[in-house]
Every structure is written in C-alpha cells, then in structure tokens.
Amino acid sequence: MDSWMDALGGSAASLDRRCALMVDVAFHTLRDDTELKLCEGIRLIEATRTAIGRMAPCSADAFDRHILPQLRQALMDRFGLTEPPAFDVN
C-alpha cells in the first residue's frame, strides 16, 4: 500500500507530526493487530477522523478524500470484506 502521505500530496504539509503519527498508528493497528475486532476497527477510524478534525481542521477535507478511503480499505482487507461496513464516518 502506498503511503497515505504520498496520497495526500501537497495537503500533507497541513498535517502536523501528531496527526501523522495518529494515522500511522491507525493503519498499523488495522493491518496488524490480530486481536482487533471489526467494531473496534470502525471505532478506531471514527476516532482518528474526529481527532484529525480537531487537531488540524484545515486538513479534514483532505483526510476525508484521501486517508479515510485507505483506512476503510485496510479494514476491509483485514476482515476479508468486499463491501465497506456501514458506519457514520462520511
């Protein structure tokens, strides 16, 4: 998987190191935590989006367009889903 920072291109500059670390940890957890449950993965994505929106409001749109689909795909790959689960994240 390409880096989420690469996917953001110029928008990545607006995310500070705390946001970058948060997204990296979320990706790592979604891909590699063998004990992660689907509902926990969904909550992790929602919490990451909420935190990014609070910490870097100017990056919320870029997050929704570029990072959110990648997080969803990581969740789907992890659980072998062909359709994204229904949850409130845009």
N, C-alpha and C positions, 0 to 999 in steps of 0.2 A: 504494500500500500504506500502510495506517495505520502510525503509528509503533509500534514494539514497546513503547515505554514507555507509550503510551496503552493498549495491550492489557493490560499488567500492572496498570494502575490503582494501587491502594494498595500493591501489592507492589513497585512501582518504587522506593520510598523505601529499601528494604533493599539496593539495588544501589548501590555507590559509583561515582564517576566513572570509575575504571579499568575496571570491568565494563561500564559504559555505552559507553565508547569501544571496548572489545573487541567488543561486539555490533554497534555501528555499523560498524566496520571489516569484520566478517564479512559483514554484509548487503551493504555496498558491494562487497566482493570477489565475493560470489556473484552479484550482479546485473550488475556492470560489467566484470569482468576478462575480456577477450576471449580470453586465453590459458589460462584456468583449465580444467583437465581435471576430469572427473566425480570421479575418485578423489581429487583434491586438494580438491574441494568437500566431499566426505564427510569427509575428514580434518580440514578446517577446522571443520566443525560439531562433530566429536568433540572436537577440541582446545578449542574455545570452551566447550563444556559442561563439560569437565574443569576448565578454568581457573576458570570461574564457581563450580563446586562447591568448589574450594579457596579461592578468594578471598572468597566470600560463601555459606558453606554453608547459611545460613538461606534463601537465595533459590533453591536448587537445585530445589525442587519447583515454584516459580513459573516458573522457566526451562523446566522440562520441559513444563509445561502450556501456557505462552503463547508463549515465544520459540522453542523447538525446532520446533513445527509451522510457524512462519513461516519459519524458516531452511530447513526441508525444502521448503516451498513455493517459496521463492526458488530453491533448487537445481533443483527440478523445472521451474519456469518457464524457467530459464536453459538447460536442456538439452532442453526440449520433452518431458519425460516425463509420462506420465499416471498412472503408479504410482510410489510412492517407491522408490528403490533400497534393496536390503537392506543394512543396516549395523547395527552393535551399539548405536548410541545408542537409548535407550528411546523 
